[in-house]
Amino acid sequence: MVDPRYITITVQYDREPKYGRSLQWIAPELKDAALTMTEDHLGDPTPSRTWAGLVDGPTYEQFANAWQLPQAADERNPRTAGHDRDPDTHTYTLDGMNWESGAASPIICVSVEVTEQA
């Protein structure tokens, strides 16, 4: 079973996006995960939005499958006993073509930061 993960998703948009502004549209696998929008910069010269929150194991597994992210901890960096190290964090970036429809996308890129929970 996959452990819970803390996920931060940052979306950079093209100017004045008309659609694709909701987390449900970007990552429907996380629609019930209760991630919180932590930043909303749609009115800025470089529009972006950020959502973050703890995602349970089964939800992360579904999200990781859909986004083709690794589900298991990095075997090259095994956990050690005790609390003497920071949790593993992995960052992935996907370009806007992943959300392209009709040769257009409101998204420039999406950055996903995944932190494993001990």
N, C-alpha and C positions, 0 to 999 in steps of 0.2 A: 504494500500500500504506500502511496505517495504521501509525504508529510505536508502539512500546510506551508504556504509560501506567502511572503509579503511582496506584493506586486505594485510597481509604480509604472504607469503608462503615460507617456508624454506624446501628444500628437501635434505636429507642425502642419498648419494648413496653408493653402494658397490664399491669396487675398480675398477677403469677404466670402467665405464659404457659404453656399446656399443650402448644403446638405452635408451629412456625415459628421455632425457636431456632437452626437450623443455617443456615450460609451456602448450602448446597446447596438448601434449601427456598426461601430468599429470592431467590437469584440462581443458578439451575441452570446458567446459561451460564458461571459461574466455578468450578464444582465441581472442575475439574482445574487451576485456576490457582495452587494452593498459596498462597493468601492466608493470613496468620497472624492468629489472633484476638489482638488487642493489648490489649483490655479486655473484662472480663466482669463486669457489674454486675447480674446477674439477681436477686440478693438485696436490692438497694437499693430504697428507696421509689419511685424512678423507674428501673425496670429498663432496661438497655441492653447492647448488645454492639457491639464495633468490630472489623473485620477490615481488614487493609492488606497491600499487596504490589504488586510489579511484574507487570504483565500484558502478554503479548506482543501484537503488532499484530493478528493474526487473531482471538485471543480477545477483545480489546477491541472489535473490529469486530462480532463476534457479540453481545457484551454491549450495545454501543451501539445496535445495531438492535433488540434485544429491549426495551430500556428507553427507546427513542426519544431517545437522546442524540446530540448532534452528533459526527461522527467526525473532521472536519477541524479543523485549527487555526483559530482566530479570524482571519479575513482582515483585520480592522480593526487587528490588533496583530501585524504581520509580524515574523518572527524577524530579528535583526540578526546580522551577522558577529561572530565572537568569542564570548567568554564573559562579556560585560559586563552581562548581565541575568539575572534569575531566570526559571526555567521558568514557562510559563503554567499557572495553576491555575483550574479551574472547579468550582463547587459547585452541586449540584442537590438539591432536596428533594422527595420524593414522600410523599403521605399514605397512611395505612394502607388506604384503599379499594382500592389497587392489589393488595392481597393478600386482599381480602374473599372469603369463601366462606360461603354460607348466611347472609348478612347480618351476618357477624361477622368480625373480624380480630384476631389477637393483636398486631398492629403498629399503633402510633400514627403513626409516620413513619419514613422512611429518608432519610438524608443521604449523598450520594455526592460525594466530592471527587476530581477527576481532575487529575493533574499530568502535563503533556506532558514527555516526555524528549527532551533535545537529541540 
